[in-house]
Amino acid sequence: MSSPHPRLPLSRRGLLTAGLGAGAAIGLAAVPARAGARRPFGRFGSPAARPTPTTLYVDAQGGGDFTTVQAAVNTVTTAGYTLVLAPGVYRETVATPATATDLTWIGASEDPRDVVIVYDNAAGTPKPDGSGTYGTTGSATTLIRPDGFTARWITFANDWLRADHPGISGTQAVAVKVLGDRSAFHHCRFLGHQDTLYADSAALAVFARQYFSHCYVEGDVDFVFGRGTSVFEHCHFRTLSRTDLAGAPYGFVFAPSTAGANPLGYLVTRSRVSSEAPDAYYKLARPWVPSSDTTARPSLVVRDTHLGAGIDAVAPYANMSDAFPWQNQRFAEYRNTGPGAAATVPENRPQLTREQAGSATRAAYLGDWEPWKGAC
């Protein structure tokens, strides 16, 4: 994977609203856009040349069937629909019903920087009707409930900023919460600060499988979290700088909350973690044991991954609650590289044996579901 470009001197909101492609400083390597102004849907057809009756077109400029993503989602009543999104910034919240199974969203330009779904609710944001605040789940810009969901070449973002809301203490601000089994994201970006990507399941007893391939995720506090059975392959995780804290730690990359009955949680493989913060200012993970499930045993395996200097190599893990120490959870590493992977204090870096690593694979986590086959 290519190295990141230098960051532009813009706020998160500035990066998203300065124009299409403004996120070039922080996202995946540039991909030539294939959807020009006269062909907003590129090679994926158009309302006048629809490849299937279940293909719908979204264009904020009016060239599709709908101008918002939610309006298109509202018409999906059966399985197997495809939404093609023209380049644009879609400033809205989107919630997909559980009945819209095998739903696919495609960014038409095949460059995730061009199609951005973004909003700015936080957990502590008051609801307009005065009924309280949104809470963590309610803050999500995009909520994905159905099984069989696939997204390609889309940016999901939450641009709520702590500095703009000093009076709000609920600073969790989710870009995406995904609940469904067999949920796949290819070449997508997830932008936020705290709790960016909520990879979860619909219920405690449901083990939802999720696959993230060639994706980019950034944030500061627990920015990949939840109880999903989730594989992250060829992904780039980037930790952000903070001006509101005087010292380390700035935050944590992963905060899994795996159910105790689930043998598998998060698997990170062939990926990398970089940082714009000072060296050793970030922990790799901490376990989340929710008050609603005190039997959770968070599970995280990070293998064959480059850990940059931003990760505290001496003490890469920390407790979220001292009642549930990280040493009692299921954290392990295998063949990681980079300055953040140095095992300077071996007891702080549990390692898989070669035999154990043979069971820590995407196939073992995802079973008979093989989302990497045929993926673009």
C-alpha positions in Angstrom: 0.0 0.0 0.0 1.3 3.5 -0.8 2.4 5.8 2.0 0.1 8.6 3.0 0.4 12.1 1.6 1.2 14.9 4.0 -2.0 16.2 5.7 -3.5 19.4 4.6 -3.8 22.2 7.2 -7.6 21.9 7.3 -10.0 20.7 10.0 -11.9 17.5 9.5 -14.9 19.5 8.3 -12.7 21.5 6.0 -11.3 18.3 4.4 -14.7 17.1 3.7 -16.3 20.2 2.4 -13.4 21.9 0.5 -14.5 20.0 -2.7 -14.5 16.6 -4.2 -11.2 14.8 -3.6 -10.3 17.2 -0.7 -9.5 14.1 1.4 -6.6 13.2 -0.7 -4.2 14.2 2.1 -5.5 11.4 4.4 -7.0 8.7 2.4 -6.1 5.9 -0.1 -3.8 6.5 -2.9 -5.2 8.5 -5.8 -7.4 6.6 -8.3 -8.3 8.3 -11.6 -11.9 9.2 -11.5 -14.0 7.4 -14.1 -17.2 9.4 -13.6 -17.1 12.8 -15.3 -19.7 15.5 -15.0 -21.6 14.2 -18.1 -21.5 10.6 -16.8 -22.0 10.8 -13.1 -22.4 7.1 -12.7 -19.4 6.0 -14.8 -19.5 2.5 -16.0 -22.5 1.6 -13.8 -25.3 2.7 -16.1 -27.8 5.4 -15.5 -31.5 5.9 -15.0 -31.9 5.7 -18.8 -29.7 2.6 -19.1 -30.5 0.7 -16.0 -28.8 -2.8 -16.0 -31.4 -4.3 -13.7 -34.7 -3.1 -12.2 -33.2 -3.2 -8.8 -30.4 -0.7 -9.6 -31.0 2.7 -8.2 -29.1 5.9 -8.8 -28.3 8.7 -6.3 -27.0 12.1 -7.4 -27.0 15.2 -5.2 -27.0 17.3 -8.4 -30.3 15.7 -9.6 -29.0 13.4 -12.3 -30.3 10.2 -10.7 -33.4 8.7 -9.3 -32.8 10.3 -5.9 -30.8 13.2 -4.5 -30.2 11.6 -1.1 -29.0 8.2 0.0 -31.8 7.9 2.6 -34.5 8.5 0.0 -33.1 5.7 -2.1 -32.9 3.4 0.9 -36.5 4.1 1.8 -37.6 2.5 -1.4 -35.7 -0.8 -0.9 -38.3 -3.3 0.3 -36.8 -6.6 -0.9 -33.3 -8.2 -1.2 -30.7 -7.6 -3.8 -30.8 -3.9 -4.6 -27.8 -1.9 -5.7 -27.4 1.8 -5.1 -25.0 3.7 -7.3 -23.8 7.0 -5.8 -22.5 9.8 -8.0 -19.6 11.9 -6.8 -20.7 14.4 -4.2 -20.9 15.1 -0.4 -24.1 13.7 1.0 -24.7 15.6 4.2 -27.3 13.4 5.9 -27.8 10.5 8.3 -28.7 7.2 6.7 -30.4 4.2 8.4 -30.9 1.0 6.5 -33.7 -1.4 7.6 -32.8 -5.0 8.5 -35.2 -6.2 5.7 -33.0 -4.7 2.9 -30.7 -7.7 2.7 -28.0 -8.3 0.1 -27.8 -4.5 -0.4 -24.9 -3.1 -2.3 -23.7 0.6 -2.4 -21.2 1.6 -5.1 -19.2 4.8 -5.4 -19.5 5.5 -9.1 -16.1 7.1 -9.6 -14.3 4.1 -8.0 -12.4 6.5 -5.8 -13.7 6.7 -2.2 -12.6 10.4 -1.9 -15.3 11.4 -4.4 -18.4 10.0 -2.6 -18.8 11.2 1.0 -21.6 10.5 3.4 -21.2 12.7 6.4 -23.0 14.2 9.4 -22.1 15.7 12.8 -24.0 14.2 15.6 -22.3 13.1 18.8 -23.5 11.0 21.7 -24.1 14.2 23.8 -25.8 16.1 21.0 -29.4 17.1 22.1 -32.1 15.7 19.9 -34.2 18.4 18.2 -37.4 17.2 19.9 -36.0 17.7 23.3 -36.2 14.0 24.2 -32.6 13.7 25.4 -29.3 13.1 23.6 -28.4 10.8 20.7 -26.2 8.4 22.6 -23.3 6.5 20.9 -25.5 4.5 18.5 -27.7 7.4 17.7 -24.7 9.5 16.8 -23.9 7.3 13.8 -23.9 9.0 10.4 -24.7 5.7 8.8 -26.5 2.8 10.5 -26.3 -0.6 8.6 -28.7 -3.3 9.9 -29.2 -5.8 7.1 -27.3 -9.0 6.4 -25.4 -9.2 3.2 -24.4 -5.5 2.9 -21.6 -4.5 0.6 -20.0 -1.1 0.1 -17.3 -0.2 -2.4 -15.4 3.1 -2.9 -17.3 5.2 -0.4 -16.2 7.5 2.5 -18.3 7.3 5.7 -17.6 10.2 8.0 -18.6 12.0 11.2 -17.2 15.5 11.3 -18.3 16.5 14.8 -15.4 18.3 16.6 -14.8 18.6 20.3 -13.4 22.1 19.9 -16.8 23.3 18.5 -18.8 21.9 21.4 -16.9 22.5 24.7 -20.0 22.0 26.8 -20.7 18.5 25.5 -19.2 15.6 27.4 -20.6 12.7 25.3 -17.9 13.0 22.6 -18.5 9.7 20.9 -19.3 10.4 17.2 -19.8 7.4 15.0 -19.3 7.4 11.3 -20.7 3.9 10.7 -22.4 1.4 12.9 -22.6 -2.0 11.1 -24.7 -4.8 12.6 -25.4 -7.3 9.9 -23.8 -10.6 9.2 -21.8 -10.9 5.9 -21.1 -7.1 5.8 -18.2 -6.2 3.5 -16.4 -3.0 2.8 -13.9 -2.7 -0.1 -11.8 0.4 -0.6 -13.8 2.5 1.8 -12.8 5.2 4.2 -14.0 5.8 7.7 -13.3 9.3 9.1 -13.9 10.6 12.6 -12.3 11.1 16.0 -13.9 9.1 18.8 -15.7 5.8 18.0 -15.3 6.2 14.3 -16.1 2.6 13.2 -18.6 0.6 15.3 -18.3 -3.0 14.0 -20.9 -4.7 16.1 -23.8 -7.2 15.9 -27.6 -7.0 16.2 -27.8 -8.9 19.5 -25.5 -10.4 22.1 -26.1 -14.0 20.9 -25.6 -13.0 17.2 -22.1 -13.4 15.8 -22.0 -11.1 12.9 -19.2 -11.5 10.3 -17.7 -8.5 8.7 -14.9 -8.0 6.2 -12.9 -4.8 5.6 -10.5 -4.9 2.7 -8.1 -2.1 1.6 -9.9 0.4 3.8 -8.7 3.5 5.7 -9.8 4.3 9.2 -8.8 7.2 11.3 -9.6 8.5 14.8 -8.3 8.9 18.3 -10.3 7.2 21.1 -11.5 3.6 20.6 -12.0 4.3 16.9 -12.6 0.7 15.9 -14.8 -0.9 18.5 -17.7 -3.4 19.0 -18.5 -7.1 19.3 -18.4 -8.0 15.6 -16.5 -11.0 14.2 -14.5 -8.7 12.0 -11.5 -9.2 9.6 -9.4 -6.2 8.6 -7.1 -7.0 5.7 -4.8 -4.7 3.9 -6.2 -1.8 5.9 -4.6 1.4 7.1 -5.4 2.8 10.6 -4.2 6.3 11.3 -4.2 7.9 14.8 -4.8 11.7 14.9 -3.1 14.4 16.9 -5.0 16.2 19.7 -4.7 19.7 21.0 -7.0 19.1 24.0 -4.6 16.8 25.9 -1.3 17.7 27.4 0.2 14.3 27.3 -0.1 10.6 26.4 -2.1 8.6 25.9 -4.1 10.3 23.2 -6.3 7.3 22.6 -6.6 3.7 21.5 -7.0 2.1 18.1 -9.1 -0.9 18.9 -11.7 -1.5 21.7 -13.4 -4.9 21.0 -16.3 -6.0 23.1 -16.5 -9.7 21.9 -19.1 -11.8 23.6 -17.7 -14.4 25.9 -19.4 -17.2 23.9 -17.9 -16.0 20.7 -14.5 -17.7 20.0 -13.5 -15.0 17.5 -13.5 -11.2 17.6 -11.3 -8.8 15.6 -8.6 -10.0 13.3 -6.2 -7.4 11.8 -3.9 -8.9 9.1 -1.4 -7.5 6.6 -2.3 -4.0 7.5 -0.5 -0.9 9.0 -1.0 1.6 11.8 0.5 5.1 11.3 0.2 8.3 13.3 0.3 12.0 13.1 0.7 12.2 16.9 4.1 12.1 18.8 5.8 8.8 19.1 4.3 6.3 21.7 1.2 8.5 22.3 -1.3 5.8 21.4 -2.1 2.4 22.7 -2.9 -0.4 20.3 -6.0 -1.5 22.1 -8.0 -1.7 25.3 -10.8 -4.1 26.1 -14.4 -2.9 26.3 -16.6 -4.8 28.7 -20.0 -3.0 28.5 -22.2 -2.7 31.5 -24.9 -4.5 29.5 -22.6 -7.6 29.1 -20.1 -8.0 31.9 -19.4 -11.6 30.6 -17.7 -10.2 27.5 -14.2 -11.3 26.7 -12.8 -8.9 24.2 -10.8 -10.6 21.4 -8.2 -9.0 19.2 -5.4 -10.6 17.0 -3.1 -8.3 15.2 -0.7 -10.2 12.8 1.7 -9.5 9.9 1.0 -5.8 10.4 3.3 -2.8 10.5 2.9 -0.8 13.7 4.4 2.7 13.4 6.2 4.7 16.1 2.9 6.2 17.3 2.1 3.0 19.1 3.5 2.6 22.6 5.7 -0.4 22.2 6.5 -0.7 25.9 2.8 -0.9 27.0 0.6 -1.2 23.9 -2.5 -2.3 25.9 -4.4 -0.6 28.7 -7.5 -1.2 30.8 -10.8 0.5 30.1 -11.9 -0.6 33.6 -9.5 -2.0 36.2 -12.3 -4.6 37.0 -11.6 -6.2 33.6 -7.8 -6.1 33.1 -6.6 -6.5 29.5 -4.4 -9.5 30.6 -7.6 -11.5 31.3 -8.9 -10.9 27.8 -8.0 -12.4 24.4 -5.3 -10.1 23.0 -2.4 -11.5 20.9 0.0 -10.6 18.1 2.0 -12.4 15.6 4.9 -11.4 13.3 4.2 -7.7 13.5 6.9 -5.2 12.4 7.8 -1.6 12.9 8.9 0.4 15.9 5.5 0.1 17.6 5.8 -3.7 17.5 9.1 -4.0 19.4 8.6 -6.4 22.3 10.7 -4.4 24.8 8.6 -5.8 27.6 7.6 -9.3 26.5 4.9 -9.8 29.1 3.1 -6.8 27.7 2.9 -8.3 24.2 1.2 -11.7 24.2 2.3 -13.6 21.0 0.6 -16.4 19.2 2.6 -19.6 18.6 3.0 -20.7 15.0 0.4 -23.4 15.5 -2.1 -20.8 17.0 -1.4 -18.5 14.1 -2.6 -21.2 11.7 -6.1 -20.7 13.1 -6.0 -16.9 13.0 -6.9 -16.5 9.4 -9.7 -14.8 7.5 -11.1 -18.2 6.5 -11.2 -19.3 10.1 -13.1 -16.1 11.1 -15.5 -15.9 8.2 -16.2 -19.6 7.6 -18.1 -20.4 4.4 -18.5 -16.7 3.5 -15.7 -15.6 1.1 -16.2 -11.9 0.4 -12.6 -11.5 -1.0 -13.5 -13.6 -4.1 -14.5 -11.5 -7.0 -13.9 -8.3 -5.1 -12.7 -5.3 -7.1 
